[in-house]
Amino acid sequence: MIEVVRGGVVESRHAFHVAVAGPSGRLMAMAGDAEPRTFYRSAAKPFQALPLVEDGVLERFGINAKELAVCCGSHEAEPEHLAATRSILEKAGLDEGHLRCGPHPPFAEEEARALTRRGEEPRPIHNNCSGKHAGMLALAVARGWDVEEYYREEHPVQQRMRAEIVRWAGVPDHEVETGVDGCGVTCFSVPLRAMAASFARFAAAAAEGQAAASVVSAMTRHPFLVGGTGRACTEVMERTGFRAFVKLGAEGVYGGGLTDRGIGFAIKVHDGARRAVEVALLHVLERLDVLGPPDLEALARWRRPAVHNTRGDVVGEIRPSFELVTP
């Protein structure tokens, strides 16, 4: 459980599962149940960005590491995120009008307020997944595929995304279940332990200097493009560098890989609570000896977040109440 404590009393609990695996798929550690089927949601983005590397899209259009990082991001729609996304589109000969991710207000509150002050409505470029969509469009252009319907499940872009999940999760194609993600593209569901194994394989491939290394390097060299101001993923990767990459997914999902040890993990919170999955992430990284005392001190607001009242007083905390066990 992740516990929400007020006045020394546990007020709420969030149940969740953790799986830790190696490249072979062997389960190394767990908490809860390692088997429930789980959608990657945005945690799939590192895998979805890999075709840009392997298919020569980066070289063809001159897409740089910052732009590759935003393809992996669930960003805050801050100026740097929007600039990187627009740059990808321009290099591929496209513009914002080709994005099919749909609009929502910027995650960054100040950017959302600034948009309102200017009398502007949110556009698809402000969607936290616009970088991923720009990357998918660049892939479509490079491969000579239709750019209007790239988001549909039957489109070659989405079929390529499915093939990457099959490849890295080690799950037969017919066992990968799909749905429609919040941004309109296909999202993929596999057992949690298979998700953890996919991150382990990706981490091992990156450590060996394979194409995955370009993705992990982009994420860990430019973590701001993956998240943004005040984001746990950004702050974690600022501390770990290439040693560890992490990626948030909607509905209480986090995945990540440790390149120096070829280990992957996946977390799923039952009720989808973001406040719980970030606490779980920090505890998992601590228990896997990824973060030392200076890191944990710097990341304290994610490790045991304070609960405040409307006066700004600290009235409680959110804390982990679990240990990883060997299956």
N, C-alpha and C positions, 0 to 999 in steps of 0.2 A: 504493500500500500504506500501511497503518498498521503501524508496526514496534514490537515489544516488545523492548527492549534490556536485557540484563543483562551487567554487566562489560564493556561495550563491544562485545558480540557480539549480533547480531540473533538472538533466540531464537525469535520467532514473527512471523508476518505475517498481516494481515487484508486481503484484497482487497476492493475496493468500487468503486462507480460514483458519479459526480456529474454532474448536468445543471443548467445555469443557462440560463434562458430569459426572453424578454420577453412582453408580453401578446399579441403576434401569434402566439406559438408558436415564433418563430425561436430556434434554439439559439445562445446567445451564448458559452458556455464549457462545458467538460466535462473530466472525467477518467475514464478507463476507457471505458465504453460507455454512451451515452445512451438506448439503445433497450430494454433488458430490461424485460419486464413486471414490475411491482412492486405489491404490495398497499400501499395507504395505511396500513392498520391505524389506529392512533389519530391519525396525522397528518391524517386526514380530519375531525377534530372541529370545526375552525373552519367548514368547509363545512356540516357537519351541524347546527351551531348557528344558521346563518343563517335558516332558516325561522321561528325564534322571533321574529326581528326583522321579517321581511317579512310574516308572517301576523298580526301584531298580538298575538302571545302575550305579549310583554313588557308591553304596555299593559294587556291584559285582566287579567292576574294580578298586575301590579305587580312583575314580576321585575326586580331591579336589576343593575347592572354586575358586582358581585361574583358574583352567581348566574349570570349569563351566562358569566362567566369559568370557573366550575367546570364548566359544560356543555362547555367546550372542553378541560377538563383530564384528565390521567392522574395523579390526585392521590395523595398519600401517606397519605390517611385521617387527617390531623391534625384537631383539633377544628374549625378554621375551615372545612375542606372538608366535614365532616359536617354542620355547622350550615347551610351554604349549600345543600347538597343537600336536607336535610330541609325547609328553608324553601320551596324550589321545589315540593316535593311537597305541602306544606301549603297553599300558595297555590292549587294546582290541585285541592284537595279530596281529595288522596290521602295515602298514608303509605308507610313502608318496605316493607310487604307487597306493594306493587304492583311493586316492582323485580324484574326478571327477569334481572339480570346475573350472578347466582350469587355466592357468597362466596369470598373469599380473605383471608388475614391482611393487615393494613395494611402498606403498603410501608414506612412509618416504623417502624423497629425498636422505638423506645421505645413507640409506640402499640400495637404487636403484643405487647410484653411486658406492658404495662398491661392489655390485654385478657385475657391469660393469668392475671395476678395476680388479676383480678376473677372468674376462673372462667367467663368468657364465651367462646363460640365466635364466630368471624368471621361476619358477616352480609353480605348483599348491599350494604348501605350502605358497607361497608369496601372494596368493590371499587373499584379505581382509576377505573373507568368509570361509577361510580354517578351522577355529575353529568350526564354525557351521557344516561344512561337517564332521569333525572328530567326533563331537557329534552324528550326524546322523548315521555314521558308527558304533559307539559304541552301539547305540540303535539297529541297525540291528543285530550285533553280539549277543547282549544279548537276543534278541527275536528269534534268529535262522533264521533270514531272509537273503536272498541273499545279498551279499555286492557289487556285481558288478554293479547292476542296481539301486542302492538305490536312485538315483537322478531323476528317471523317475516318471511321475505323477501317473501312475498306481501302483507303488511299495507301499508296506505296510508302509514304512517310510513316504512317501509323503501323503498317505491317513491319517496317524496319524497326520501329521502337519495340514491337512485340518480340521480334527476333532477338533483340538485345537482352530482354528480360529472360527469355528462354535460355539464352547462352550463359548469362552470368548466374542466374538462380539455379541452373541445373535441373529445371523442372520440364517434363515433356510438354510440348506445345499444347496438347489437348487438356492439360491440367492447369493451364494459366487461365484464370477467369478475368473477365473484363467488365468495366463500367465506363461511364462518361465522367471525366474529371470536372472540377469546378470551372476550369478554363475552356472546356469543350472538347479536348482531345481524349484519346483513350487512356484509361488508367488500368493498372494490372494488380491482380491479387494472387498471392502465393502463400504457403505456410510460413509462419514467422521465422522458423529456423532456416528455410530456404532464402529468405530475404537477408538474414544475417550472413549466410554463406556467400551470397552474391557480393556483398560488400567486402568480405574476406578475399574473394577471388580478384576483385577489382583492385584492392590494396596490394595484393601480391604481384599482380601484373604491373602496377605502377612502380613497385619497388624494383622490378626487373627491367624497367625502362621501356616497357611496351607502350602502346598508344594511350593506355589509361593514365600514364604518367603525365601527359599533357593536360588532361582534365584535372587531376589531383593537384598538379602544380599551379594551374590557373586558379583553382578554388582557394588554395592555401596561401598563395602569393597575393591574391586580391580578394580576401574574404569579405570586404565591404560590398563588393559587387554581388556576392551570394546572398547577403542579408541587408545590412545597412546599420544605421545608427541605433544603438540600444538593442541589438539582436544577439541572442546567445550564440548562435552558430558563428557569427562574425567574431565575437570576442574569444570563443574557444579556439578557432583556427588561428587567430592572431597570436595565441600563446603556444600552440603546438607546431605551427608550421607544417612542413611536409609529412611529419610523423603521423598525423591523424587528420582525416577529413570527416565532416559531419554534415548531415542534410536533414532539415525539418520537412515533415509532410503534414498535410491537414489531418484533422481528427485524431490528434494525439499520437503521431508517428514520428520517430527519429531513427535514422540509420547512420552508420559510419564505419570507417575502416582504419586500421592501424597499419601503415605501410611498413614500419620497422619490424613488425611481428606477423604480418599476414593474418590478422584477426579482423573479423567483422562482427557487428552487432546490430540488432534491430529491437526497437521498443514500440509497444502499442498500449496506449491507455484506453481502458474500456469505454469511458464516457467521452473520449475525445478532447479532454481538457488540456489546453496549452500550458496552463500554470503547473500542471503535474508532470508533463513530459519533459520539460526543461529541468526540473529538479531531478527526475530520474536520469536524464542524460549526464548531469554532473556527477551523480553518485556512481553511475556505471563507469565513467571515465576515471573517477578516483579509485574505484575498486580494481580496475584494470591497470593501475599504476601509470596512467597516461599523464595525470596532473599531479604535480608535487605541491607542497605547502605554499610556496609563493603564488603558484597558479590558482590554487583554491582560494587564497585570500583575495586575489584580484577578481575572482569570479564569484565572490561570496553572495552577491545579490541574486545569482541564478542557483546557487547551491542550496541556500536556505532563505528564500525570499521573506522579507518582513510583510506582515499584514498591517495595514494602516487604517485608521478611521478617517472621517471627513475633516478632522482637525489636523491631520498629519501625524498623530500619535501612533507609535508602534504598539499594537495590541495583540500581536500573535506572530506566527510564522508558518511557513509551509516546509515540511521536512520529510526526508525519506525514511521509510520504516521497512527496509528489506535488505537482504544480502544475496549475492549471487552464490549459487550452489552448483557443485559438480553433479551432472545427471548420472 
